[in-house]
Amino acid sequence: MKAALGGANASQELMLDSLPDDTQEVYEVKGKLLNLIEAQNRAAKRAFDGDALTIGRFNKDLILRATRERKKKVVETPQV
């Protein structure tokens, strides 16, 4: 099991290394942003303990939901 996971991790790392530098940079920035959002979510849970409405405003699921909805609204451009 450990060897299989190690092999999967190695192949994922190789795929990441083959991406263009700009794409790798975007992924890195997105990862940092996600970490900040999760930290803010944890802080809100501590700061507003018992106030579900306020805590809900910091929920990262709202951001994820908005992203999914935007992806569905892809408009096709006509071929010229």
matplotlib code that plots the C-alpha trace (Angstrom):
import matplotlib.pyplot as plt

x = [0.0, 2.8, 4.7, 1.5, 0.9, 4.6, 4.3, 1.2, 2.8, 5.8, 3.7, 1.7, 5.0, 6.2, 3.0, 3.3, 6.9, 5.8, 3.3, 4.3, 5.8, 2.8, 0.4, 2.6, 2.7, -1.1, -1.5, 0.9, -1.0, -4.3, -2.9, -1.7, -5.1, -6.9, -4.7, -5.6, -9.3, -9.1, -7.3, -9.9, -12.6, -11.0, -10.6, -14.2, -15.4, -13.4, -14.3, -18.0, -18.7, -22.4, -23.3, -23.9, -25.1, -21.8, -19.7, -21.5, -20.2, -16.7, -17.5, -15.3, -18.1, -19.7, -16.7, -16.6, -20.3, -19.8, -17.0, -19.0, -21.9, -19.7, -18.1, -21.6, -22.3, -19.7, -20.7, -19.6, -18.1, -19.1, -16.4, -15.5]
y = [0.0, 2.4, 1.7, 2.3, 5.6, 6.6, 5.7, 7.7, 10.7, 10.5, 10.4, 13.4, 15.3, 14.5, 15.8, 19.0, 19.5, 19.2, 22.1, 25.5, 27.9, 30.2, 27.4, 26.2, 29.8, 30.0, 26.7, 27.9, 31.2, 29.4, 27.0, 30.0, 31.7, 28.5, 28.3, 31.9, 31.3, 28.2, 30.1, 32.9, 30.2, 28.7, 32.2, 33.0, 29.8, 30.8, 34.5, 34.0, 30.8, 30.2, 32.7, 30.4, 33.2, 35.2, 32.1, 31.1, 34.3, 32.9, 29.5, 28.6, 26.4, 29.6, 30.4, 26.9, 27.0, 30.2, 28.8, 25.7, 27.8, 30.0, 27.0, 25.8, 29.1, 28.5, 30.3, 28.8, 31.1, 30.6, 29.3, 31.7]
z = [0.0, 1.0, -2.3, -4.3, -2.7, -3.2, -6.8, -7.3, -5.5, -7.8, -10.9, -9.7, -9.1, -12.6, -14.0, -12.1, -13.2, -16.8, -16.5, -17.8, -15.3, -15.4, -14.6, -11.7, -10.4, -10.6, -8.7, -6.0, -5.5, -5.4, -2.7, -0.6, -1.0, 0.0, 3.1, 4.0, 3.5, 5.8, 8.5, 8.3, 8.6, 11.7, 13.2, 12.6, 14.3, 17.4, 17.3, 16.7, 18.6, 18.9, 16.1, 13.1, 10.8, 11.2, 11.0, 7.8, 6.2, 6.4, 5.0, 2.1, 0.7, -0.5, -2.6, -4.0, -4.8, -6.7, -8.7, -9.7, -10.8, -12.9, -14.6, -15.7, -17.5, -20.2, -23.4, -26.6, -29.1, -32.8, -35.1, -37.8]

ax = plt.figure().add_subplot(projection="3d")
ax.plot(x, y, z, "-o")
ax.set_aspect("equal")
plt.show()
